[in-house]
Amino acid sequence: MRYRTAAISCFVLIGAMFSYPAIIWTIFLPFLKNGPSPLPAYDRFFLDIAVFCMEWRFILVLPMVGLGLLFTVAQATHSRARR
């Protein structure tokens, strides 16, 4: 059960790193196009996290996919060995 949970969490993290910036840009981009207005601290925090995800998601995606696939294979072979 632990292998499957680790594999699912890897794939959820990958999905979150690709979807979070898109969601944040969809919410905040119309407000940012209106002109230079000061952003509240919580808006800046969400935008900074989105920028971080945009910059690092391609570097982190390969190890996470490999780790997720490794856990999936480990779970599949563990199930076969138990039978």
Beta strands, then each sheet from edge to edge (+ up, - down):
end
